[in-house]
Amino acid sequence: MVTSGPTRGYIDSVRYISNKSTGILGTMIATELLKYGANVTLIYGVGSSIPDVALLEKDCARRLTGIEIETIDDLLATIQEKLKDAPFDAIVHAMAVLDYTPEACSNGKIPSNKDKLVVSFVKTPKVIKLIRKTWPRAFLVSFKLETGLSKNDLIEKAYASLVENGADLVVANNQNEITRYTHKAYLINARKKIESGCETKQDIAENLVNIISSRRVILRPSGGK
């Protein structure tokens, strides 16, 4: 399973908060997994990039299941109800889940004639912990995004999040080191070892698949790679 793209929290019937996630990285990861021979369930946020099945081989397209969600409640329902009995060997949780969401959604549209609008936000559930609880034996990849940290501080924070969430691998990255063409990241395992340093999204996708496949023989296609 791969989760990817943004989530939304509604303020009223037409306004919401979201984040900058495009889902491009998640799409690349899902595509690499498909090429390697895996069956992939992709949970993606509205407006997210998704694999173009027209560009995939028919066998790859057949092994891809897409589930679109919009809000965190949608995501929780998908995990707790729709997929709870699915046997996932590996889970890559790349979705940008909102840490806070509006406490209440107003009915209709809030009038635009107010000089000031105050919105209260509440903490959202830690989805990755629910994922770990639901699939305790899956190889779990988490992501840690920070801004402007040194390499050492980023690694420390990322590893702490790995331990807290029970992940097997964490992708550590700084927002200020992500551009249209580059995406610097470190893939850190449960022994606090950097298994791979990456410079682009494609690097991240390929290295993740290599790491996952080395631990999960079931993902290897019959002809090898």
N, C-alpha and C positions, 0 to 999 in steps of 0.2 A: 504494500500500500504506500502511496505517495500522497501527501497533502501539499497543496500549493496555492499561491495567490493570496489575495486580500480577504478580509472579513469586514462586515459593516455593522454599525450600531445606529439604529434610527432615533432621530430627535423628534420628528413628526412624520406625517405621511409622505413627505417629499424630500426631507433633508436627513442626511446621515453623516456620521464620521467614518473614516476608513484609514487606510495607510497607503504607502507608496508601492507596495508589492505589485509586480507585473506578472508573476508566475512563470517567467521565462526560465529561471533556474530549475524549478520543479518540472517543467515540460522537458527540459534537456535530460534530467535525471530519469524521468519516466521513459523517454525515448531510448536512452542507453540500456535501461533494464529490458525493454522490449527487444532490442537488437540482440541482447545476450541470451534471450530465450525465456524470460520470466513472464508469467501472467501478472498484469499490473492493474490495480484499482487506483484510479486517480481521483481524489477529492479536490475540487478546485473552486475558488471563489468567483463570483460573478465578475466578468470583465477580465478574467485571467487569461493568459496565454495557455493554449492546450495543444497537444500534438496534432499535426495535420495528417489525418489518416490517409489522405490522398497521396501523401509523399512516403507513406510507410508500405512495406511489403504486405500482401494480404494476410500472411500468417501473423505479422505483428499487430495489424489492425484488429484481427480476431481476438487477440489476447489482451486487448485494452478495454477496460470498463471505466467510463467516466461518470462521476456524480457531481453535479453542480450544487453548491450551497451559497448562501448569502450572509446569514448572520451566525453568531456563535451558537445560538439555539439550534439552528439547522445542522451545524457541525456536530453538536452533542447528540442530536437525535439520530444522525447518520451512524455515529459510532456506537451508541447505546442500543439502538433498535435495528437498523438496517444491516449492519455489518458485524454485530457482536459475536456471531457464530462462525464468521469467516476464518479460515485457517491461514493466517499470514505468517510467512517465514521471516520477512524483513519489513520494517516500516520506516519510511523517511518522512519525518514531520517537518516539512519546509514551509508550511503555511504561516503567514503573518497574522497570528491571532491577536485581536485587540486585548490589551491588558485591562482597559477600562471601557465601559459602554454606558450610554445614557441610562440613568436610573429609571426613567419612564419615557414612553413614546406618546406624545400628544396626539389626540384624535384630530384628523384633518390637518390643515396647514396652519402653523402659527402665523398670526398677522405680521406683516413686514413693517408696520408703522411704529414699532417700539424702538426707542433709542438704545436700549440695552436688553440683552436676553441672557439670562443666567440658566445654565444647564448643570445639573448635578450628575456626577459619574460614579459608578460602582465598580469594584474589582470583579473581573470575570474569573470563572473556574480555570484551573490549570489543566488544559486539555491534554498535554503530554502525560500527565500523571494518570489521567483516565485511560489513555492509550496503553500505558505500561500495565495498569491493573487489568485491563481487558485482555491483553495479549502478553502475559508475563514471560513467555519463552521466545518471543520474536526478537530478532536483532534490531535494536531501536537506534535510529540516528536522529539526534536533535540539532538545533541550530541556536547559536548565540550571537546576536547582533549588538554591537556597541558603537560608540562614536568617539574617535580621537584618542583611544587608549594606546599605550605602548604595546609592543608584541608580548612582553612578559605579563603585563596587567591583563591583556585580553585573554591570554592562555589561562591565567589564574581564574578569571571570572567564568570562562567557558567550562573549565574543568569542574568548578564548584557547581555549575548548573547541571552538568552531566551526572554528578554524584546525587544531587538533590532529586533529579527526575528519574534516576535509574536507567539512564541511557547507556548504550554500549560504545557510542562514538558521538562526538559533537563537532559541528562545523563552526569554527570561530571566525568572525569577520567584523571589520569596522565599516560603518556606513560611508565614511569619507574616503575609503579605499575601493569603492565600487563605482564604476563608470559604465558607460554604454559598451565599452570594449574590454574592460578589465574587471576582475573580481578577485581580489586577494583574499585568501582564506587559508586556515590551518585545520587539518582533520586530526583530532586528538582522541586517543582511545582511553579506555578505563584505567590504564596504567600511567596516564598523564604523558604519554609519548606522542609526539607529532608523527603520525603515519604518513602524512603527505602535506606539502606546501603547494598551494594552487595560485595561479595568476589570472585565470579566466573561469567563466561559468562552465565551459566545456571541460576544463581541467577538473573541476569539482565533480561534475557528473561522471566522468570516466573513472576517476579515482575512487569515488564512492562505490561504483559498480564492481570494480576490482576488489575492493575490501570486502564488500558484502558477499561476492561470489566465492571468495577464499574461505569464508566461514559457513556458507550455505551451499553445499554441493548441488542441491536441488535446482538452483538457478542456472546451472551450466547446461547449455544446449548440447545436443548429442554430437554435433560436429566440432565442439570446442570453439575457441575464439582466437 
